[in-house]
Amino acid sequence: MRRPGPLAQMTMALVTMTLSIVLLADLFLGILPDRAAQLRESRGKVSKSLAVQAAVLLQSNETTVLENTLREVVRRIEDVRSVGVRRAEGSLVAEAGGHAQHWKPLTDGRSVSDEVVVPLHSQGVRWGAVEIAFRPDDRSLFRQWLDAPMVRLLLFLTLAGSIAFAMYMRRALQHLDPASAIPDRVQRAFDVMAEGVAVLDARARVMLTNKAFRALQPEGEPVRIGQTLSSVRWLVDGVPGDVAAHPWMRAMAERQNTSGDSLQVTLDRGASATGERSAEATAYRQLVVNCAPIIDNGARVRGCLVTFDDVTALHKANTARHQAMDEIWKSREEIHRKNEELQRLATRDPLTGTLNRRAFMEAVQPLFAAASRGESSIGFLLLDIDHFKGVNDSYGHAIGDRVIQEVARKMQQSARGADLVCRYGGEEFCMVVAGIDRRGLAAFAERLRRRVETESGPSVREIEGLRVTVSIGIEIFAGGMGSVESLIDHADQALYRAKRAGRNRVVSFIPGSAELTEQLS
C-alpha cells in the first residue's frame, strides 16, 4: 500500500489534534449539551404548564374547556401522543388522543421519559394527576448515534477540517523556503556553475535555482520556491503547450535523461516611453535544456535536475552565417543570370533570337572538324528573302522586321536539336544541318521553302495578302574542303544561281559542273 504524501499526513495530524481538543473541552467544560437531559427538561416544562392549566379549569368546574385544551395540546405539540386527567381513585375526568389506549399505568408512581405524571392536590390532599404520554423514539441505534450533537460536530470537523487544512498547508508549503534546509556550500556549488540549474521535486516544483538560472530573465517575474517549473510563463513560452510534453516532465515520466531540447526565451526589458518595444526589449536567449531524473534506492522518482545551457551567441552566429550564405547564393544566382543575359546578347541576334555571325562561326567549327575526320556529315544552307527591299519600301521597316522574324521562326521550328540557325546579315540567313547527305539536305531545304511560302506571309497579320518567299542555296561537306568559309562560299554561289533563275527555289552546288549548280525546284 502506498504511503500517504507529506501533505496528507500533515492534514490528518491537524484534524486529529482538532478533534482531540474538542473532546477534551467537552469532557472538562461540558460545552456540548446532553440531548437526553434536554428532552427530559423540555417535556417536564410542558407537563407542569399543562398541570397548572388543568388545575385552574378543574377549580372552575370547566370540564368541557379542559377537554378542548387537552385536544389542542395533542394537536399542536407533535411530541405528545395523548393526555389525560385522572382522579385518585382511577377514573378519567378528561382525556385526548386516545389516552386510555396509549397510557400504561406506572406501578411505582415515577415519571419516565415517555410517560410523565404530574400530581394534582386539593387542600393538601392528592386529588389526582395529569398524565402525559409522549411519542417514543423509534429511530435505529445508528441514527440515534448519528443525530447526537457530539457525533455531528466531530464528523463536520473531520470533513471541513480536512479540506481547509489541506488547502492551507498546500498554500503554506509553496511559500516555505526549503533553501534554509540546504547547506550554504551546496548552494554555492550550484552558483558557480555556468549553466542555469533548477532542482525540482517529484511534482516538478522548484526546490532550488542557481545564479545563472536567475540571470536568464533578470527583469522578469522571479521564480518562487515551491512554484511548478511549468507555470513559469517566460520559460515555457517556447515549449509545447501540453505540460506532459515539457522536457523535465518527460524525463521523470520516462525515468531517463533527456538532452538537446531547444528553448527560446524572450527577454522582457520593458517598453519605451512611447509604449513601443525597442529591438533590445524584444531580445531573446536561445537555450538547450538537459534533464536528469532523481531516483532513490527504491526506484522511485524523487525529482529532476534541469540544466539550461545558454547558446545564444552560437545561435546568432549560425543565423548570421546562414543569412550570409543565402546572400552569397542570391548574388551567385544573380551573377549567373546576368552572365546568361550577357552571353545571349553576345551570341544572339536581338531581332530574331538566332545566332549572330560571330557565334555561328565559333559553333560550326566543332561540327566541321568532326565531319573532316569522317565522324559525321554536315550540310550548309544559305537563305535570302526574295524582294525584301520592296517590302521595306512598300510597308515600312517595321513590317520588314516582322517578315524577318517570321522567316527566322520557321527556320527555328524546322531545325533539329544539333542544327544551327544564324542571321548572316540583313535579310540573309544561314543554317547548318548535321548528319545529312545531299539528297536529304535538298529535301529539307525544299520543305523549309514551302513552309515559308505558305505560313510566313499570313503570319504577318498587319498586311493582308502579304506573300513571302525565299531563295535557298545548299552545299554538302565534301572531302578536301579546307575551311568552313569554302563551304559557305559554295552555298552562296548556289544562292546566287537561285536568284538569277527567278527566286523562290532551292539550288544545290555541284562540284565540277560547268554551271556549278543544280536547280532543285
C-alpha positions in Angstrom: 0.0 0.0 0.0 1.4 3.4 -1.0 2.3 5.6 1.9 0.4 9.0 2.0 2.3 12.0 1.0 3.6 14.7 3.4 0.6 17.0 2.7 -1.9 14.2 3.5 0.0 13.2 6.7 0.1 16.8 8.0 -3.6 17.3 7.2 -4.6 14.1 9.1 -2.5 15.2 12.0 -4.1 18.6 12.3 -7.6 17.1 12.0 -6.8 14.6 14.8 -5.5 17.3 17.0 -8.6 19.5 16.5 -10.9 16.6 17.3 -8.9 15.8 20.5 -9.1 19.4 21.7 -12.9 19.4 21.2 -13.3 16.1 23.1 -11.2 17.4 26.0 -13.2 20.7 26.1 -16.4 18.7 26.3 -15.0 16.4 29.0 -13.8 19.2 31.3 -16.1 22.1 30.4 -19.2 20.3 29.2 -19.6 22.6 26.2 -21.9 20.1 24.3 -25.5 19.7 25.5 -26.9 16.3 26.7 -29.7 15.5 24.3 -31.5 13.2 26.8 -31.3 15.8 29.6 -32.6 18.5 27.2 -35.5 16.2 26.2 -36.5 15.5 29.8 -36.3 19.1 30.7 -38.5 20.3 27.8 -41.1 17.5 28.5 -41.1 18.4 32.2 -41.8 22.1 31.4 -44.7 21.1 29.0 -46.1 18.8 31.7 -46.0 21.3 34.5 -47.5 24.0 32.4 -50.4 21.7 31.3 -50.9 20.7 35.0 -51.3 24.3 36.1 -53.9 25.0 33.4 -55.8 21.8 34.3 -55.9 22.7 38.0 -57.3 26.1 37.2 -60.0 24.7 34.9 -61.0 22.0 37.4 -61.4 24.5 40.2 -63.7 26.4 37.9 -65.5 23.2 37.1 -65.0 23.8 33.3 -64.6 20.2 32.2 -65.6 21.0 28.6 -62.9 23.7 28.3 -60.4 21.3 29.9 -61.1 18.6 27.2 -60.8 21.2 24.4 -57.5 22.3 25.9 -56.1 18.8 26.1 -57.1 18.1 22.4 -55.3 21.3 21.3 -52.2 20.2 23.2 -52.2 16.8 21.4 -52.8 18.6 18.0 -50.3 21.3 18.3 -47.4 19.5 20.1 -46.2 16.8 17.8 -44.2 15.1 20.6 -47.4 14.5 22.7 -49.2 11.3 21.9 -52.1 11.5 24.5 -53.1 13.5 27.6 -55.5 12.5 30.5 -56.6 14.0 33.8 -57.3 11.1 36.3 -58.8 11.2 39.8 -57.0 9.5 42.6 -59.4 6.5 42.5 -58.5 5.9 38.9 -61.4 7.5 36.8 -60.6 9.8 33.9 -62.1 13.2 34.1 -60.9 14.3 30.7 -58.6 12.9 28.0 -57.4 13.4 24.5 -55.5 11.4 21.8 -56.9 8.0 22.9 -55.2 8.3 26.3 -56.8 5.1 27.7 -55.2 3.1 24.8 -51.7 4.6 24.9 -51.2 5.0 28.6 -49.5 2.3 30.6 -50.1 2.7 34.4 -46.9 3.4 36.4 -46.6 0.8 39.1 -44.1 2.8 41.2 -45.6 6.3 40.7 -42.4 7.7 39.0 -42.2 9.5 35.7 -40.3 8.2 32.8 -39.1 9.9 29.6 -42.1 8.8 27.5 -44.7 9.0 30.3 -45.0 11.9 32.7 -47.3 12.2 35.7 -47.9 15.5 37.5 -49.8 15.2 40.8 -52.8 17.5 41.5 -53.6 18.4 45.1 -56.6 20.0 46.7 -56.4 21.3 50.3 -53.2 19.4 51.0 -54.7 16.1 49.8 -53.9 14.5 46.5 -56.9 14.9 44.2 -55.5 13.1 41.2 -52.9 13.6 38.4 -52.3 14.9 34.9 -50.9 12.0 32.7 -49.0 12.8 29.5 -47.9 10.0 27.1 -45.1 11.2 24.7 -44.2 9.6 21.4 -41.3 7.0 21.8 -38.1 7.4 19.9 -38.4 4.8 17.1 -35.1 5.7 15.3 -32.4 3.0 14.9 -29.5 3.0 17.3 -27.2 4.1 14.4 -29.5 7.0 13.5 -29.7 8.0 17.2 -25.9 7.9 17.4 -25.6 9.8 14.1 -28.0 12.5 15.4 -26.1 13.0 18.6 -24.7 16.6 18.7 -21.2 15.3 19.6 -21.1 12.9 16.6 -22.3 15.5 14.2 -19.8 18.0 15.4 -16.9 15.5 15.1 -18.0 14.5 11.6 -18.3 18.1 10.4 -14.9 19.0 11.9 -13.3 15.9 10.1 -14.7 16.8 6.7 -14.4 20.6 6.8 -11.0 20.4 8.6 -9.6 18.0 6.0 -10.5 20.4 3.2 -9.5 23.6 5.0 -6.2 22.3 6.4 -5.2 20.7 3.1 -5.8 24.0 1.2 -3.9 25.9 3.8 -1.0 23.6 4.1 -0.6 23.3 0.3 -0.5 27.1 0.1 1.8 27.4 3.1 4.2 24.8 1.7 4.5 26.7 -1.6 5.7 29.8 0.3 8.1 28.0 2.6 11.7 28.3 1.6 13.4 24.9 1.5 16.6 26.7 0.8 17.1 27.0 4.6 17.4 23.2 4.7 20.1 23.3 2.0 23.7 23.8 3.3 25.3 27.0 2.0 28.2 25.0 0.5 25.6 23.2 -1.8 24.0 26.5 -2.9 27.5 28.0 -3.6 28.5 24.9 -5.6 25.4 25.3 -7.8 26.0 29.1 -8.1 29.5 28.7 -9.6 28.1 26.6 -12.5 27.9 28.4 -15.8 24.7 26.7 -16.8 21.4 27.6 -15.3 20.3 24.9 -12.8 16.9 24.2 -11.3 16.2 21.3 -8.9 12.6 20.0 -8.9 10.7 17.7 -6.6 8.5 14.8 -7.8 5.7 17.2 -8.7 8.0 19.4 -10.8 8.1 22.2 -8.1 11.2 24.3 -7.9 13.3 23.4 -4.8 16.5 25.2 -5.8 17.8 27.5 -8.5 21.3 28.8 -9.1 22.6 32.3 -10.0 22.9 31.5 -13.7 19.3 30.4 -13.9 18.0 33.5 -12.2 20.1 35.6 -14.7 18.2 34.1 -17.7 15.4 36.6 -17.1 16.8 39.3 -14.8 13.9 41.7 -15.1 11.1 39.1 -15.4 8.9 37.7 -12.7 11.2 35.8 -10.3 10.7 32.0 -9.9 9.3 31.2 -6.4 10.5 28.2 -4.5 7.6 25.7 -4.5 6.3 27.0 -7.8 6.0 24.4 -10.6 8.5 25.0 -13.3 5.8 24.5 -16.0 3.9 27.5 -14.6 6.8 30.0 -15.3 5.4 31.8 -18.2 8.6 33.4 -19.6 10.3 30.0 -19.5 7.6 27.8 -21.1 6.5 30.1 -24.0 8.9 28.2 -26.3 8.0 24.6 -25.3 4.8 22.6 -26.2 1.5 23.7 -24.6 1.0 20.2 -23.2 2.6 20.1 -19.7 3.3 16.4 -20.0 5.5 17.2 -23.1 7.8 19.6 -21.2 11.4 18.1 -21.1 11.5 17.8 -17.3 8.1 16.1 -17.2 9.1 13.6 -19.9 12.4 12.9 -18.1 10.5 12.0 -14.9 7.7 10.1 -16.7 10.2 8.0 -18.8 12.8 7.7 -16.0 15.6 8.6 -18.3 17.8 11.6 -19.2 16.7 14.0 -22.0 19.0 16.3 -23.8 19.2 18.7 -26.6 15.7 20.2 -26.3 15.8 23.7 -27.8 14.1 26.6 -25.9 13.9 30.3 -26.9 13.3 32.7 -24.1 12.2 36.3 -24.9 13.8 38.8 -22.6 11.3 41.2 -21.1 13.0 44.5 -20.8 10.0 46.7 -20.7 8.7 49.3 -23.2 9.9 52.8 -24.1 8.2 56.0 -23.0 6.1 55.9 -26.2 4.9 52.4 -25.4 6.8 50.8 -28.3 9.2 48.0 -27.6 12.7 48.5 -28.8 14.9 45.9 -30.5 16.8 45.4 -27.3 13.5 44.9 -25.4 12.5 42.1 -27.7 15.9 40.3 -27.5 16.0 36.6 -26.7 18.1 33.8 -25.3 18.5 30.5 -27.1 18.7 27.7 -24.5 19.5 24.0 -24.7 17.6 22.1 -21.9 19.0 18.9 -20.4 17.1 16.9 -17.7 18.1 14.1 -15.4 15.5 12.4 -13.1 16.5 11.9 -9.5 15.7 8.3 -8.5 16.1 6.9 -4.9 17.2 3.5 -3.8 13.6 2.3 -4.0 13.5 3.1 -7.8 11.1 6.0 -7.0 11.4 9.3 -8.9 12.0 12.0 -6.2 12.7 14.9 -8.5 14.6 16.1 -11.5 17.8 18.1 -12.2 17.3 20.5 -15.1 20.1 22.5 -16.7 19.8 25.4 -19.2 22.8 26.0 -21.5 22.8 29.5 -23.0 23.8 29.1 -26.7 22.5 32.5 -27.8 25.9 33.7 -29.2 26.3 30.5 -31.2 22.8 30.6 -32.4 23.1 34.2 -33.6 26.4 33.4 -35.3 24.9 30.5 -37.1 21.9 32.6 -38.1 24.2 35.3 -39.4 26.2 32.7 -41.3 23.1 31.2 -42.9 22.0 34.7 -43.9 25.4 35.5 -45.4 25.3 32.2 -47.3 21.8 33.0 -48.6 23.1 36.4 -49.7 26.1 34.7 -51.5 23.8 32.2 -53.2 21.5 35.0 -54.3 24.4 37.0 -55.6 25.7 34.0 -57.5 22.3 33.3 -59.0 22.1 37.0 -60.0 25.6 36.9 -61.5 24.7 33.7 -63.3 21.6 35.2 -64.7 23.5 38.4 -65.7 26.1 36.2 -67.4 23.5 34.3 -69.3 21.9 37.5 -70.3 25.3 38.9 -71.5 26.0 35.6 -73.2 22.7 35.8 -75.0 23.4 39.4 -76.0 26.9 38.5 -77.2 25.8 35.4 -79.2 22.2 36.1 -80.4 20.7 38.4 -82.9 18.4 40.8 -80.9 15.6 40.8 -83.5 15.3 37.1 -84.3 17.0 35.3 -81.4 19.1 33.3 -83.8 22.9 33.0 -83.5 24.8 36.1 -84.7 27.6 35.7 -87.3 30.5 35.5 -84.8 28.8 33.0 -82.5 27.7 30.9 -85.6 31.3 30.7 -86.9 32.5 29.5 -83.4 29.7 26.9 -83.1 30.2 25.4 -86.6 33.9 24.7 -86.1 33.5 21.5 -84.0 30.9 20.2 -86.4 33.2 20.9 -89.4 36.2 19.2 -87.6 34.1 16.1 -86.9 33.0 15.9 -90.5 36.6 16.3 -91.6 37.5 13.2 -89.6 34.7 11.3 -91.2 32.7 11.0 -87.9 29.6 12.7 -89.3 28.3 14.8 -92.3 27.0 18.3 -92.4 25.1 20.3 -94.8 25.1 24.1 -95.3 22.1 26.1 -96.3 22.1 29.8 -97.2 18.7 31.6 -97.4 17.7 35.0 -98.7 14.2 36.7 -98.5 13.0 37.5 -102.0 12.4 41.1 -102.9 12.9 42.2 -99.3 13.8 45.8 -100.3 10.3 46.1 -101.9 8.7 45.0 -98.6 10.5 47.8 -96.7 9.7 50.4 -99.4 6.0 49.4 -99.6 5.2 48.7 -96.0 8.0 50.2 -93.9 10.8 48.8 -91.9 8.5 47.7 -89.1 6.8 45.2 -91.4 10.1 44.3 -92.8 11.3 43.3 -89.3 8.1 41.3 -88.9 8.9 39.4 -92.1 12.5 38.7 -90.9 11.1 37.4 -87.6 8.6 35.1 -89.2 11.2 33.6 -91.6 13.6 33.1 -88.7 10.8 31.4 -86.6 10.1 29.0 -89.5 13.8 28.1 -89.7 14.0 27.5 -85.9 10.8 25.4 -85.9 12.2 23.3 -88.8 15.7 22.9 -87.1 16.6 19.7 -85.2 18.5 19.5 -81.9 22.0 19.8 -83.3 21.3 22.2 -86.1 22.5 25.8 -86.1 20.4 28.8 -87.3 22.1 32.2 -87.9 21.1 35.6 -89.2 24.0 36.1 -91.5 23.2 39.7 -92.4 20.2 41.8 -93.3 17.6 39.5 -94.8 20.1 36.7 -95.3 20.2 33.6 -93.0 22.4 30.5 -92.9 21.8 27.1 -91.4 24.0 24.1 -90.6 22.2 20.7 -90.7 24.2 17.9 -89.1 24.1 14.2 -90.0 22.6 14.5 -93.5 23.5 13.7 -97.2 23.0 15.8 -100.3 19.6 14.3 -101.2 18.3 14.7 -97.6 19.6 18.2 -97.4 17.8 19.1 -100.6 14.5 17.7 -99.4 14.9 19.5 -96.0 15.6 22.8 -97.8 12.5 22.3 -100.1 10.2 21.7 -97.1 11.5 24.8 -95.5 11.0 26.9 -98.7 7.4 25.7 -98.9 6.7 26.3 -95.3 7.9 29.9 -95.5 5.8 30.5 -98.6 2.6 29.1 -97.1 3.0 30.3 -93.5 5.2 33.4 -93.2 3.0 35.8 -95.2 -0.3 35.0 -93.3 1.6 35.3 -90.0 2.2 39.0 -90.7 -1.4 39.9 -89.9 -0.8 43.6 -90.2 -0.7 43.3 -94.0 -3.4 41.2 -95.6 -2.4 39.0 -98.5 1.3 39.6 -98.0 3.4 37.0 -99.9 6.8 36.0 -98.6 9.2 33.7 -100.5 12.9 32.8 -100.1 15.7 31.6 -102.3 18.0 28.9 -100.9 21.4 27.7 -101.9 22.7 24.5 -100.3 26.0 22.6 -100.2 27.1 19.4 -98.5 30.5 18.9 -97.0 32.9 17.1 -99.3 36.4 15.9 -98.6 39.1 18.3 -99.5 37.3 21.4 -98.4 39.8 23.4 -96.4 37.6 25.5 -94.3 34.1 26.5 -93.4 34.4 29.6 -95.5 34.8 27.4 -98.6 31.6 25.6 -97.7 29.8 28.9 -97.2 31.2 30.2 -100.5 29.8 27.2 -102.4 26.3 27.7 -100.8 26.5 31.4 -101.6 27.2 30.6 -105.3 24.2 28.2 -105.3 22.0 31.0 -103.7 23.1 33.5 -106.4 22.2 31.0 -109.0 18.7 30.6 -107.5 18.1 34.3 -107.6 19.2 34.5 -111.2 16.8 31.6 -112.0 13.8 33.5 -110.8 13.9 33.2 -107.0 11.6 31.1 -104.7 13.6 28.0 -105.3 16.3 25.7 -103.9 19.6 25.3 -105.8 22.4 22.9 -104.9 26.1 23.4 -105.6 27.6 20.6 -107.8 31.4 20.5 -107.8 33.0 20.1 -111.3 29.8 21.1 -113.2 30.0 23.7 -115.9 27.2 25.7 -114.3 28.4 24.8 -110.8 24.7 24.4 -109.6 21.7 22.2 -109.9 18.2 23.6 -109.7 16.0 21.6 -107.4 12.7 23.5 -107.5 
